[in-house]
Every structure is written in C-alpha cells, then in structure tokens.
Amino acid sequence: MSALQKLIEDRKLGPSAPLPPQRDLAREFNISRATLREALSILATIGLISIEPGRGTFVRATAEGGEAAPAPSWRFAARYSPAEVYQFRYIAESHAAQLAAMTRTEAEIEELKENVQAFRAAAHAQDFAAFAQIDFEFHKLIMRFSRNRLLADMHDNFARVLLESSRLPVRRDKLWDPVMEHERVVEALTMGDPEGAGYYMRRHLSRTADRAGITMTEFV
C-alpha cells in the first residue's frame, strides 16, 4: 500500500488523474492482481483513490485543508453502519482498557509503547495504510490484555470490520491527534488507573469517529 501511495506522490498525480491499468501496476510492483486489488481497496477506503467500475482508478480530490474526499462506500454497509461499529468499540474497548489497567504487566506496557512508537513513525511518514494497521493492532492488544477472552474473541471475529473502521479517511494535519490519544491511554495503563484508561479510550474513540465524519454521543 505504501508503494502505491508513494507512486501517486512521486508522479505528482493530481486530483482525478488516472492510475495505470491494474495489470501494469501488478507487473511494476511484482505482486498478484488479487494483492493489488486489496491494496487499491484499502487506498479507496482511506480516501486516496476512487475505483470506478468500467472506467478505472483515479486519484481522489482533496478538500480544503488537505482532507481527503469522503470514501465512496463503506464495504460493510449491508450489515453495519460506521456509527454502529464505533458505538460497539466505544463500549467494548473502553471496558477492556479498564480491565487491562488492573492486570497489565510490564512486558505488556512495553509492547504498547513500541506500538505507539511505530504509530508515531507512520504518522510522520504519512503512511496511511501502515497508520491504520498499527492503530488496529493497538486496540487488539488492549482487548487481549483485558484478559477477557470473550472481548478478545469478539475483536478477532470482527477483525475485518474493525480494521476497516481504522481506515476511514482522516485529514493529513490530524494524524498526530490519535498518536497523542494513544499515548494518554498508555499512560493511564502504566499507572494502573482503570478510570483514566476507560476515560481516555472513550475520548479517543469519540474523537476518532468525529475525524471520520461520524456523529456520536460521548458519555464521559
């Protein structure tokens, strides 16, 4: 995904510019057409490109302030809306953070800190695909560190939906906000503060939804 993103930037492809045909891209990156389609789907979800059946793939226009134009569709619309996904995350992940704060180990805190460091690096590089993946892994870790196997299994069972929610478009100048929010959550976990961990996780998820254009009622 990062190679495709770099191709768009290096070739200075402007809004509405077409990307090369998929067969040419697959050959250029020495990957299968299936792998390429998945990468294109991710870039479409995060709002960098638009896939138009029968016409091709195009760079998406950006709004004022560097905000990506809204992605054309949500892949799971027939099952759940993005708002429903964030409502679930708001409830489940804030509780998981509280549980994790009461049972976390030093090794687990170090693993979370390493994740935040990688998250910071992805934000600095503006690598949107890596940014979304690392964000997803951070939340997966906290669900696992809660030591509630049902919460962890639910996160695994709905991994595709939850990962997709991490890929929703976000403004380039807002990438540092979630990094700082993750840091606040880790600080509360490090201190063994369940109330703080739950509070900062709820704040983080509410603000993440807002950055993706999803209206949520915040209960804090």
N, C-alpha and C positions, 0 to 999 in steps of 0.2 A: 504493500500500500504506500509506504513512504517513497518507494522508487517512482510510482505513478504520480504522486504529489510533486516530487522533485521534477519530473518531466514537464508537468504543467507550468511550474515556476521557471525552470531553466529555459524553456522555449517561449516564455513570456506570452502564453496563450491568454488572450483577453476574454471578457465575457462573451458567451455564445460561440466561441471558437470551437470547431470540431476536433475531437481527438482522432488519431489514426485508427483505421479499422482494427477490430479485435484480433484478427489473425496476425496483423503486423505487430501489435503490441505484445501478443503472446510470444512471437518469434524474437522480438527485441529483448524481452526480459527472460527468455528461455524458460517459460512456465507453460503449464497446460491451459487450455481455454477455460476449463472449469475453475482453476485457481484464479485466472484473470477475472472471470465473471464475479466471483466472490469479492475480489478486491474492488472492482468497479461498484458493486452493490454497496460496499462499506463507504466509499467516497461519495456515493449518491446520498446515503443516509445522513452523513455528516454535512451535506450541503455543498460539496465542492464541484460536483458534476451533475448533469442531468442525462438520464438514459431515456431516449425516445424511440420506442419500438418502430422499426421500419425506416428510421431516419439516421440514427447513430447516437453517439455520445458527445456531449457538449459541456464546456466549462460553464458553470452557473454564474450569473451576475451576482454582484455583492451589493448589499445595501450600504447606505451612508454609515461611516464609522467602521467599515471592514466586516460587517456582519454578513454571514452567508445567507443567501436567499433560502426560504424555508424548503426543506426537502419535499419532493412532490407527493410522497406517500409514506405511510407507516406500515411496514410489512405485516404486522400482526393485527391490522385494523378489524379483521373479521372476528377476532377473539377478544382483544382488549384494546382500550384506548391508551395513549401515553399517560393520561391523567390517572387512569386506574392503576397502571404499573407504578407510578410514583406514590400513589396512596398506599399501595401494598408495601413498597420499600420504606416509606415514612414510618409505618407501624412496625414492620418486622425488623428492619435494620437498626432502628433506634433502641429497640428492646435488646437486640443482640449486642449492641455496643455496651449497654448497661451490664449485661451478663458477663461480657468479656472483661470489663473493668474489675470485676470481682474475682476473676480466676486467672487472669493473664500471667504469663511467665516472662522472665527477662528475654529469653530467646524469641518469644512471640513479639515482644516490643521491638526488638532489633529487626525482625523480619518486616514489621510495619514501617519502621524508619527507613529501611532500604527501599521499600516500595515508594515511599514519599520522595526519596532522593531521585529515583528513576522517573517519577511523575514530574518532578521539577525539571529534569533534563528534557523530557518530552515537550513540556510547555516552552522551554527556552528554544528548542529546535522547531517549534510549531509543527511537530509531527502528530497530526490529529488522530491517525489510526493507532499509533502507539499510546497516545494520551488516553484514548477511550479504553484500550485493552488494560492498561495499568490501573486505571480508575476502577474497572470491573474487578480486577484481581484484589484491590484494596478492600472492597466491600465483601468479596468472597472470603478473604482472610478473617475479617471480623465475624462473619457468620460462623465460620469454623471455630474461631477462638471463643465463641459464646458457650461451647460445649453442649449446645442443644442440638442433638442430631437431626431432629425434625426441621429446625430452621436451616441447618446446613444442607439437608437433602432437598428442601424446597428451592433453595438457591441453585443447586445443581440441576434440578428438574426443569427449572425455568431459565436456565442459563442463557439460551438464545434470545429470549425476550428481554432479560435484564441487560445483556450486553448491548442489544440494540438501543436500549434507553440511554446507555452511556455514549452512544454515537450520535445522539441528536445534535443538530448544529449549535455552535456557540461562537460568539464573537471572538476574533483573534485577540483583542485587547482585554478579554475577560478570562483568559486561560489561567492567570495567576490566582484568581479568586478561589477556584476549587483546590488549588495546591495549598493555600493558606488554611482553608477549611479542613482539609485532611490533617494538617499539622495540629490544629486545635483539638481534633478528635484524638489523635495520638498522645497529645499532652495530657488529656484527661485520663486516657487509659494508663499512661505511665504513672500517674499519680494515684491510680486505683480509685477514681472518682466516678461511680456509676451515674449519678445525676448529671454531672458535667458531660460525660461521654454521650448519654442519651440526648441531652440538650444540644450539643454541638453537631451530633449526627442529624437531628431533626432540622436544625438551621441549615446545614449543608444540603440536605435533600430538597428542602423547600426552595433554597436559592438556586440549586441546580435546575429544578423544574422551571423556575421563573426565567432563567437564562435561555431555556429551550422554548419559551413562549407558552408554558403550561401554567394555568392558574390553579393554585392550591390554597386551601385554608391551612394556615400554620398554627398549630397548637403547641405553645411553649410556655 
